[in-house]
Amino acid sequence: MVTILGCVPSDGLSAVEAACQEALDQGACSASVILNILARRRDPAPAAILQTPDALRLTHEPVADCARYDSLRRAS
């Protein structure tokens, strides 16, 4: 209960009340569920995907070669 009430200053009483009601409607009475609901409502929509200009695209994709790291370890 204290954890839920601790969200009132940052999220507002109406948001906390709505999150509690949503949790009760779903049959979940847990502070972690209510905090999750509040976090989902707080986070903005995902950022728009930017198009990469052709000048910045890779022409030769790098090859993962972990043996390079082994050679660095032997040198030290």
N, CA, C and O of each residue as an XYZ file, in Angstrom:
304
protein
N       0.822     -1.190      0.000
C       0.000      0.000      0.000
C       0.870      1.260      0.000
O       0.570      2.229     -0.697
N       1.947      1.237      0.785
C       2.829      2.396      0.871
C       3.510      2.640     -0.476
O       3.674      3.787     -0.892
N       3.901      1.569     -1.149
C       4.546      1.699     -2.449
C       3.605      2.350     -3.456
O       4.014      3.206     -4.240
N       2.353      1.939     -3.427
C       1.358      2.493     -4.350
C       1.118      3.959     -4.038
O       1.092      4.792     -4.944
N       0.942      4.277     -2.768
C       0.708      5.670     -2.391
C       1.929      6.544     -2.666
O       1.793      7.752     -2.857
N       3.109      5.951     -2.686
C       4.313      6.696     -3.000
C       4.352      7.185     -4.443
O       5.140      8.070     -4.776
N       3.518      6.621     -5.291
C       3.457      7.035     -6.698
C       2.559      8.247     -6.910
O       2.590      8.853     -7.981
N       1.767      8.606     -5.921
C       0.818      9.727     -6.078
C       1.531     11.039     -6.387
O       1.077     11.759     -7.277
N       2.629     11.397     -5.699
C       3.263     12.678     -6.027
C       3.785     12.763     -7.463
O       3.735     13.831     -8.074
N       4.278     11.665     -8.001
C       4.841     11.720     -9.352
C       3.803     11.477    -10.446
O       3.875     12.092    -11.510
N       2.837     10.584    -10.198
C       1.870     10.226    -11.238
C       0.513     10.904    -11.072
O      -0.240     11.031    -12.038
N       0.203     11.332     -9.872
C      -1.093     11.950     -9.624
C      -2.087     10.947     -9.074
O      -2.015      9.753     -9.364
N      -3.008     11.446     -8.283
C      -3.986     10.586     -7.621
C      -4.905      9.907     -8.620
O      -5.222      8.728     -8.460
N      -5.339     10.622     -9.644
C      -6.268     10.019    -10.603
C      -5.610      8.889    -11.384
O      -6.264      7.887    -11.674
N      -4.332      9.027    -11.733
C      -3.633      7.968    -12.467
C      -3.449      6.735    -11.588
O      -3.611      5.606    -12.051
N      -3.110      6.956    -10.321
C      -2.928      5.832     -9.401
C      -4.266      5.137     -9.163
O      -4.337      3.908     -9.123
N      -5.306      5.917     -9.010
C      -6.641      5.339     -8.810
C      -7.069      4.530    -10.027
O      -7.623      3.441     -9.880
N      -6.820      5.047    -11.221
C      -7.180      4.327    -12.442
C      -6.371      3.034    -12.575
O      -6.901      2.014    -13.015
N      -5.093      3.074    -12.197
C      -4.262      1.876    -12.256
C      -4.747      0.831    -11.255
O      -4.757     -0.363    -11.555
N      -5.143      1.276    -10.080
C      -5.690      0.354     -9.073
C      -6.980     -0.281     -9.579
O      -7.198     -1.480     -9.409
N      -7.824      0.524    -10.195
C      -9.086      0.009    -10.716
C      -8.842     -0.995    -11.836
O      -9.516     -2.022    -11.909
N      -7.880     -0.699    -12.709
C      -7.555     -1.631    -13.796
C      -7.038     -2.949    -13.245
O      -7.402     -4.016    -13.739
N      -6.190     -2.883    -12.222
C      -5.667     -4.101    -11.606
C      -6.778     -4.903    -10.959
O      -6.807     -6.128    -11.072
N      -7.693     -4.225    -10.283
C      -8.816     -4.924     -9.655
C      -9.730     -5.547    -10.695
O     -10.232     -6.652    -10.493
N      -9.954     -4.854    -11.808
C     -10.797     -5.389    -12.876
C     -10.195     -6.652    -13.478
O     -10.921     -7.531    -13.942
N      -8.871     -6.741    -13.469
C      -8.189     -7.906    -14.028
C      -7.987     -9.001    -12.980
O      -7.474    -10.073    -13.299
N      -8.384     -8.740    -11.737
C      -8.256     -9.734    -10.682
C      -6.862     -9.827    -10.083
O      -6.514    -10.836     -9.469
N      -6.068     -8.788    -10.257
C      -4.712     -8.782     -9.714
C      -4.616     -7.707     -8.647
O      -4.823     -6.526     -8.927
N      -4.305     -8.110     -7.435
C      -4.171     -7.161     -6.333
C      -2.739     -7.207     -5.831
O      -2.447     -7.810     -4.798
N      -1.860     -6.570     -6.566
C      -0.449     -6.580     -6.215
C       0.141     -5.217     -6.535
O      -0.198     -4.600     -7.544
N       1.023     -4.761     -5.665
C       1.674     -3.471     -5.890
C       2.509     -3.504     -7.163
O       2.573     -2.509     -7.885
N       3.146     -4.627     -7.446
C       3.975     -4.711     -8.647
C       3.140     -4.607     -9.916
O       3.600     -4.047    -10.911
N       1.927     -5.134     -9.897
C       1.041     -5.018    -11.061
C       0.631     -3.566    -11.260
O       0.618     -3.072    -12.387
N       0.300     -2.889    -10.183
C      -0.119     -1.485    -10.271
C       1.046     -0.613    -10.718
O       0.855      0.296    -11.526
N       2.239     -0.868    -10.216
C       3.412     -0.113    -10.656
C       3.693     -0.350    -12.136
O       4.111      0.562    -12.849
N       3.464     -1.573    -12.591
C       3.653     -1.881    -14.005
C       2.648     -1.117    -14.864
O       3.009     -0.578    -15.910
N       1.407     -1.068    -14.434
C       0.375     -0.325    -15.170
C       0.748      1.151    -15.236
O       0.641      1.777    -16.291
N       1.181      1.702    -14.118
C       1.581      3.113    -14.102
C       2.772      3.365    -15.024
O       2.814      4.380    -15.719
N       3.730      2.453    -15.032
C       4.909      2.626    -15.887
C       4.528      2.560    -17.357
O       5.054      3.326    -18.165
N       3.621      1.659    -17.718
C       3.192      1.565    -19.114
C       2.479      2.828    -19.560
O       2.632      3.257    -20.703
N       1.713      3.416    -18.683
C       1.003      4.653    -19.031
C       1.945      5.853    -19.060
O       1.694      6.821    -19.779
N       3.009      5.798    -18.297
C       3.952      6.900    -18.203
C       4.879      6.957    -19.406
O       5.246      8.041    -19.859
N       5.260      5.799    -19.922
C       6.203      5.750    -21.040
C       5.537      6.246    -22.313
O       4.404      5.867    -22.612
N       6.228      7.087    -23.059
C       5.666      7.563    -24.328
C       5.695      6.456    -25.376
O       6.302      5.403    -25.177
N       5.037      6.711    -26.475
C       5.050      5.755    -27.580
C       6.477      5.612    -28.102
O       7.285      6.525    -27.934
N       6.796      4.496    -28.724
C       8.145      4.320    -29.251
C       8.506      5.419    -30.250
O       7.652      5.933    -30.972
N       9.757      5.753    -30.270
C      10.228      6.804    -31.183
C      10.101      6.334    -32.623
O      10.171      5.141    -32.916
N       9.917      7.281    -33.496
C       9.813      6.958    -34.914
C      11.142      6.424    -35.431
O      12.207      6.872    -35.006
N      11.075      5.480    -36.335
C      12.277      4.894    -36.903
C      12.808      5.835    -37.977
O      12.086      6.226    -38.894
N      14.067      6.187    -37.847
C      14.699      7.090    -38.803
C      15.250      6.307    -39.984
O      15.754      5.195    -39.829
N      15.148      6.891    -41.140
C      15.713      6.280    -42.335
C      17.202      6.637    -42.421
O      17.577      7.800    -42.267
N      18.031      5.645    -42.664
C      19.462      5.864    -42.776
C      19.793      6.312    -44.200
O      19.420      5.645    -45.164
N      20.489      7.435    -44.332
C      20.877      7.873    -45.678
C      21.825      6.863    -46.322
O      22.576      6.179    -45.627
N      21.788      6.773    -47.630
C      22.634      5.819    -48.341
C      24.117      6.060    -48.081
O      24.902      5.112    -48.073
N      24.512      7.315    -47.869
C      25.919      7.619    -47.630
C      26.418      7.017    -46.319
O      27.623      6.829    -46.146
N      25.507      6.712    -45.395
C      25.916      6.167    -44.094
C      25.742      4.656    -44.000
O      26.060      4.065    -42.968
N      25.255      4.035    -45.035
C      25.062      2.583    -45.004
C      26.398      1.871    -45.204
O      27.276      2.351    -45.922
N      26.531      0.711    -44.551
C      27.744     -0.088    -44.692
C      27.790     -0.738    -46.070
O      26.790     -1.269    -46.553
N      28.941     -0.691    -46.683
C      29.097     -1.400    -47.956
C      29.680     -2.780    -47.717
O      29.359     -3.724    -48.439
N      30.541     -2.907    -46.702
C      31.118     -4.197    -46.320
C      30.843     -4.389    -44.832
O      31.400     -3.690    -43.986
N      29.987     -5.335    -44.538
C      29.646     -5.583    -43.147
C      30.832     -6.235    -42.430
O      31.447     -7.148    -42.981
N      31.170     -5.786    -41.206
C      32.317     -6.349    -40.497
C      32.066     -7.811    -40.109
O      30.936     -8.231    -39.860
N      33.153     -8.551    -40.069
C      33.086     -9.963    -39.704
C      33.458    -10.085    -38.231
O      34.455     -9.516    -37.786
N      32.662    -10.822    -37.489
C      32.967    -11.052    -36.080
C      34.098    -12.072    -35.995
O      33.937    -13.224    -36.399
N      35.230    -11.646    -35.474
C      36.390    -12.518    -35.363
C      36.913    -12.438    -33.930
O      37.674    -11.535    -33.584
N      36.503    -13.379    -33.120
C      36.894    -13.375    -31.706
C      38.355    -13.762    -31.514
O      38.907    -13.544    -30.436
N      38.983    -14.321    -32.515
C      40.397    -14.689    -32.406
C      41.266    -13.456    -32.228
O      42.358    -13.546    -31.669
N      40.798    -12.307    -32.694
C      41.558    -11.070    -32.498
C      41.745    -10.774    -31.015
O      42.810    -10.316    -30.601
N      40.738    -11.027    -30.232
C      40.835    -10.785    -28.792
C      41.826    -11.753    -28.152
O      42.559    -11.389    -27.233
N      41.839    -12.984    -28.646
C      42.800    -13.942    -28.107
C      44.230    -13.499    -28.383
O      45.111    -13.694    -27.546
N      44.467    -12.905    -29.548
C      45.819    -12.432    -29.857
C      46.200    -11.266    -28.954
O      47.373    -11.124    -28.606
N      45.260    -10.443    -28.572
C      45.548     -9.341    -27.638
C      45.881     -9.871    -26.250
O      46.738     -9.315    -25.563
N      45.221    -10.926    -25.839
C      45.495    -11.501    -24.520
C      46.878    -12.111    -24.461
O      47.541    -12.032    -23.427
N      47.333    -12.722    -25.556
C      48.650    -13.347    -25.561
C      49.752    -12.299    -25.513
O      50.831    -12.567    -24.982
N      49.505    -11.116    -26.053
C      50.530    -10.081    -26.107
C      50.800     -9.470    -24.738
O      51.878     -8.920    -24.511
N      49.852     -9.557    -23.836
C      50.051     -8.903    -22.531
C      50.595     -9.818    -21.488
O      50.809     -9.400    -20.350
